[in-house]
Amino acid sequence: MKLIDTMKQTAKEWVADIIRREGVQAVPVMTHPGIEMNGHSVRQAVSDGCIHAEAVISMARKYPTAAVCTIMDLTVEAEAFGAPVVFSDHAVPAISGRLLNQVESIGLLQVPSLKAGRVPQYLKASLMAAQAMRSLCGGAHSAGLRPLFSGCIGPFSLAGRLYDMSEIMVLICEHPDAAHVLLQKCTDFIGKYCEALKQTGANGVLMAEPAAGLLSDDDCLAFSSQYVRQIVEHVQDDDFIVILHNCGNTGHCTHAMVKTGAAAYHFGNKCRLDEVAADVPPTALVMGNLDPVSLFKDGTPQQMRQATLELLEKMKHYKNFVISSGCDTPPGTPKENIDAFFSSVAEWNALLPVRDSNTIKKK
């Protein structure tokens, strides 16, 4: 295969190259081990763009990932709107209260600027990490590009954090027009934020829309996917892709997910990945879905190896498969489990010629 020039390969070409290459590429969503490796707390990393970027870069240098991701923080955009956030040294931030208390408050909600809350720090982290990744490109990564995917929340998940997750389920039933007004405001801000992330040099965004998994396929299309599609159409191009993450999908709303036109789909461990992959276009990536808690954090290296090899076996017929964690690996994930994951992927890929030869002999 002719190698593509490092400086010329686009994000779209990277996707196509992943699909046509032999072997499976690994892109776990994994920043907290880097934070801990550098001796920092979660609170510091989600508040300081420099510390955040250092964690991303440290993980990129240590592990042979085909791409790297920034922190999956589902409070940044809600905080920019004014929602209260609780911080911890050892846990991801969380929204602590409801910003919008009644239907009438939706009309008064203002779309914030990109200077609000911690957004500037996340843009700084994306800029610094993107610059570092350009210097780390190439080498053992024959695809030429080693992308940086910055994180953002999805429209329905953001709306749920502003209005309360239980209450928004009532809102879409009793006041769907008001729900659409709120979702459009969320979409306008996320689109603006994604455009700013694009300008930092990131190669795409990993958009976390887990709350959409609470919806039926039809409702997911109406209250999530049509808004995600607006963002995809606004920012996705040859140089910048959208990866849609929905760890709430058990397989019931995959059709709605793929209506967004995203370049890649990232699934959680609640679904059978070999089944949902059949609903994803072969030109888009299927990513997932090893349990970030029971395997990466709480499992043993032996359990990690077994689960990794089992998933690789199940997905062996999908050329567009990228193995990943089902969500962001949490704080406290042991190094031994991460090592077991990567060594298992390497083991699988090393035996690929042997498996192919045995398949030919059987035929």
C-alpha positions as a printed Julia matrix, in Angstrom:
363×3 Matrix{Float64}:
   0.0     0.0    0.0
   1.29    3.43  -0.9
   1.68    5.57   2.18
  -0.1     8.9    2.24
   1.98   11.98   2.96
   1.63   12.88   6.64
   0.95   16.54   5.97
  -1.66   15.85   3.29
  -3.83   13.12   4.76
  -7.23   14.39   5.81
  -9.55   13.13   8.52
 -11.82   11.7    5.83
  -8.86    9.85   4.3
  -7.9     8.58   7.74
 -11.35    6.96   8.06
 -11.01    5.33   4.64
  -7.5     4.16   5.48
  -8.66    2.57   8.76
 -11.29    0.61   6.81
  -8.96   -0.7    4.13
  -6.0    -1.52   6.37
  -5.31   -5.02   7.65
  -5.67   -5.45  11.38
  -7.82   -3.65  13.91
  -6.96   -0.18  15.19
  -7.52    0.85  18.82
  -8.93    4.21  19.92
 -10.06    3.94  23.56
 -11.55    7.07  25.1
  -8.94    7.46  27.77
  -7.63   10.61  29.44
  -7.94   10.03  33.19
  -4.95    7.64  33.3
  -2.9    10.45  31.76
  -4.1    12.89  34.4
  -3.03   10.49  37.14
   0.24    9.65  35.38
   1.16   13.34  35.53
   0.25   13.66  39.22
  -2.79   15.87  38.77
  -6.38   15.7   40.0
  -9.53   15.58  37.9
 -10.47   19.01  39.24
  -7.18   20.46  37.95
  -7.46   18.82  34.54
 -11.03   19.97  33.85
 -10.2    23.52  34.95
  -6.79   24.09  33.36
  -6.31   23.66  29.61
  -2.58   23.1   29.96
  -2.97   20.24  32.45
  -5.75   18.78  30.3
  -3.56   18.87  27.18
  -0.58   17.37  29.02
  -2.71   14.35  29.97
  -3.81   13.81  26.37
  -0.25   14.12  25.08
   1.13   11.77  27.75
  -1.34    9.06  26.75
  -0.51    9.57  23.07
   3.18    9.08  23.79
   2.68    6.02  25.96
   0.12    3.98  24.01
  -0.18    3.02  20.3
  -3.61    4.52  19.74
  -4.67    5.27  16.17
  -6.14    8.55  17.45
  -6.46   10.36  20.78
  -9.37   12.03  22.53
  -9.71   14.87  25.0
 -11.67   14.5   28.24
 -15.31   13.49  27.9
 -16.81   16.15  30.17
 -20.59   16.49  29.88
 -20.78   19.63  32.04
 -18.76   22.16  30.02
 -21.54   23.34  27.71
 -24.22   23.27  30.42
 -21.99   25.35  32.69
 -21.56   27.89  29.89
 -25.36   28.3   29.86
 -25.25   28.89  33.62
 -25.91   25.45  35.12
 -24.2    24.82  38.5
 -21.39   22.26  38.51
 -19.89   20.21  41.34
 -16.17   19.43  41.06
 -14.12   16.69  42.68
 -10.47   15.7   42.78
 -11.28   12.07  42.0
 -14.5    12.06  39.95
 -15.8    13.69  36.78
 -17.75   16.95  37.22
 -21.53   16.75  37.61
 -24.43   19.17  37.17
 -25.82   19.84  40.65
 -29.14   21.51  39.94
 -31.77   22.38  37.38
 -31.17   25.61  35.47
 -34.58   25.83  33.77
 -37.46   25.32  36.19
 -40.45   25.83  33.93
 -41.48   25.8   30.29
 -41.62   29.6   30.13
 -37.93   29.87  31.07
 -36.91   28.2   27.8
 -37.85   31.26  25.75
 -35.73   33.51  27.97
 -32.63   31.31  27.73
 -29.74   33.0   25.95
 -27.17   31.13  23.86
 -23.86   31.92  25.6
 -20.61   33.08  24.09
 -17.54   30.88  23.81
 -15.97   32.89  26.61
 -18.39   31.52  29.19
 -17.39   29.09  31.93
 -14.54   26.69  31.18
 -15.01   26.74  27.4
 -11.83   28.81  26.85
  -9.81   26.23  28.83
 -11.17   23.39  26.7
 -10.36   25.3   23.53
  -6.85   25.85  24.89
  -6.49   22.12  25.63
  -7.61   21.28  22.09
  -5.17   23.76  20.57
  -2.2    22.52  22.59
  -3.0    18.85  22.03
  -3.55   19.35  18.29
  -0.2    21.07  17.96
   1.52   18.27  19.86
  -0.19   15.57  17.8
   1.09   17.07  14.57
   4.63   16.56  15.84
   3.82   12.99  16.9
   2.28   11.99  13.55
   3.85    9.34  11.37
   6.45    6.9   12.65
   4.78    3.6   13.45
   1.4     4.98  12.34
   1.48    4.26   8.63
  -1.81    6.01   8.01
   0.15    9.27   8.27
  -2.39   11.13  10.39
  -2.91   10.46  14.07
  -6.03   12.5   14.73
  -7.06   14.46  17.79
 -10.76   14.23  18.55
 -11.99   16.9   20.93
 -15.05   16.29  23.06
 -18.47   17.9   23.06
 -21.95   17.03  24.28
 -24.92   16.25  22.05
 -28.03   18.48  21.84
 -30.51   16.24  23.67
 -28.04   15.41  26.43
 -27.31   19.12  26.9
 -31.0    19.99  26.98
 -31.52   17.32  29.62
 -28.81   18.81  31.79
 -30.37   22.25  31.54
 -34.0    21.2   32.07
 -33.45   18.03  34.16
 -33.29   14.63  32.53
 -36.57   13.34  33.93
 -38.41   16.57  33.23
 -37.3    16.77  29.62
 -38.85   13.37  28.95
 -42.14   14.89  30.14
 -41.48   18.07  28.14
 -41.12   16.29  24.79
 -44.5    14.6   25.4
 -46.5    17.53  26.79
 -44.77   20.53  25.19
 -42.87   19.3   22.12
 -42.71   22.77  20.56
 -40.95   24.15  23.64
 -38.6    21.16  23.59
 -37.66   21.95  20.0
 -36.96   25.59  20.93
 -34.6    24.41  23.69
 -32.94   21.86  21.42
 -32.33   24.46  18.74
 -30.64   26.77  21.25
 -28.47   23.88  22.43
 -27.65   23.0   18.83
 -26.71   26.58  17.98
 -24.22   26.67  20.84
 -22.75   23.23  20.19
 -22.34   24.07  16.5
 -20.51   27.26  17.41
 -18.33   25.36  19.88
 -17.5    22.65  17.33
 -16.5    25.29  14.81
 -14.14   26.8   17.4
 -12.68   23.35  18.16
 -12.16   22.89  14.43
 -10.21   26.15  14.33
  -7.84   24.85  17.05
  -6.59   22.19  14.62
  -8.56   19.25  16.01
  -9.43   16.63  13.4
 -12.94   16.07  14.7
 -15.21   15.83  17.7
 -16.44   12.91  19.75
 -20.0    14.06  20.43
 -21.47   12.43  23.54
 -25.24   12.0   23.22
 -25.96    9.26  25.81
 -29.34   10.65  26.87
 -30.69    9.94  23.38
 -30.54    6.28  24.35
 -33.58    6.93  26.55
 -35.65    7.65  23.45
 -37.36    5.37  20.96
 -35.92    5.31  17.46
 -38.59    7.73  16.2
 -38.13   10.12  19.12
 -34.36    9.87  18.82
 -34.68   10.99  15.21
 -37.02   13.87  16.12
 -35.34   15.14  19.3
 -31.7    14.23  18.76
 -30.59   13.1   15.33
 -32.11   15.93  13.31
 -30.22   18.39  15.51
 -26.97   16.41  15.44
 -27.3    16.39  11.66
 -27.4    20.2   11.65
 -24.03   20.23  13.37
 -22.62   17.51  11.12
 -23.65   19.46   8.02
 -22.13   22.62   9.49
 -18.69   21.33  10.52
 -17.96   17.94   8.95
 -15.76   18.0    5.87
 -12.61   16.34   4.56
 -10.52   17.7    7.43
 -12.93   17.42  10.33
 -15.28   14.55  11.25
 -18.0    13.93  13.81
 -17.99   10.73  15.87
 -21.42   10.24  17.46
 -21.29    8.5   20.84
 -24.44    7.03  22.39
 -23.73    4.61  25.21
 -27.43    4.55  26.08
 -28.31    2.8   22.83
 -29.12   -0.87  23.4
 -29.61   -1.35  19.67
 -33.06    0.24  19.52
 -32.06    3.62  18.06
 -29.14    2.84  15.76
 -31.21    3.69  12.69
 -31.81    7.17  14.08
 -28.12    7.57  14.89
 -26.96    6.85  11.35
 -29.46    9.39   9.98
 -27.1    12.07  11.32
 -24.54   11.42   8.59
 -21.66   11.29  11.07
 -18.4     9.75   9.89
 -18.22    7.34  12.83
 -20.47    5.87  15.53
 -19.27    5.04  19.02
 -21.31    2.54  21.05
 -21.44    1.64  24.72
 -21.38   -1.81  26.28
 -25.19   -2.01  26.6
 -25.54   -3.17  23.0
 -24.36   -6.17  20.97
 -21.81   -4.45  18.78
 -21.83   -7.17  16.13
 -25.58   -6.62  15.75
 -25.7    -2.81  15.65
 -22.74   -2.73  13.26
 -24.98   -4.22  10.59
 -27.01   -0.99  10.62
 -23.99    1.27  10.11
 -22.89    2.13   6.55
 -19.66    0.3    5.63
 -18.02    3.66   4.85
 -18.49    4.85   8.44
 -16.55    3.59  11.45
 -18.09    1.4   14.16
 -16.34    2.05  17.47
 -16.68    0.42  20.9
 -17.57   -1.16  23.18
 -15.61   -2.72  26.06
 -17.09   -1.85  29.45
 -15.07    1.07  30.9
 -16.03    0.23  34.49
 -16.36   -3.54  34.91
 -13.42   -4.28  32.59
 -11.05   -1.33  32.32
 -11.41   -0.11  35.9
 -12.59   -3.06  38.0
 -11.56   -6.08  35.93
  -8.34   -8.05  36.02
  -5.77   -8.1   33.2
  -6.91  -11.65  32.41
 -10.54  -10.55  32.13
  -9.48   -7.6   30.02
  -7.56   -9.85  27.64
 -10.4   -12.36  27.33
 -13.05   -9.71  26.68
 -10.86   -7.9   24.16
 -10.13  -11.05  22.17
 -13.79  -12.1   22.3
 -14.92   -8.75  20.92
 -12.28   -8.87  18.19
 -13.54  -12.32  17.22
 -17.16  -11.16  17.09
 -16.27   -8.14  14.95
 -13.77   -9.83  12.61
 -16.02   -9.51   9.57
 -16.41   -5.74   9.92
 -13.58   -3.89   8.19
 -14.9    -0.61   9.58
 -14.5    -1.71  13.21
 -12.28    0.25  15.62
 -11.96   -1.28  19.07
 -12.55    1.13  21.93
 -13.89    1.5   25.42
 -17.66    1.86  25.58
 -17.27    5.3   27.16
 -14.55    7.38  28.82
 -12.44    5.17  31.09
 -12.98    6.48  34.64
 -10.48    7.77  37.17
  -8.61    4.98  38.92
  -8.31    2.71  35.88
  -5.26    0.45  36.53
  -2.3     0.62  34.16
  -2.19   -3.19  34.06
  -5.65   -3.37  32.49
  -4.78   -0.76  29.86
  -1.6    -2.67  29.04
  -3.61   -5.9   28.76
  -6.0    -4.22  26.33
  -3.26   -3.01  23.99
  -1.24   -6.23  24.18
  -4.38   -8.22  23.31
  -5.05   -6.06  20.25
  -1.41   -6.5   19.2
  -1.69  -10.26  19.75
  -4.81  -10.42  17.57
  -3.22   -8.42  14.77
   0.01  -10.44  14.89
  -1.95  -13.65  14.32
  -3.97  -12.22  11.43
  -1.87  -13.9    8.68
  -2.2   -17.27  10.45
  -6.0   -16.96  10.73
  -6.28  -15.91   7.09
  -4.16  -18.87   6.02
  -6.3   -21.29   8.03
  -9.45  -19.84   6.5
  -8.09  -20.36   2.98
  -7.13  -23.98   3.8
 -10.63  -24.71   5.12
 -12.15  -23.39   1.91
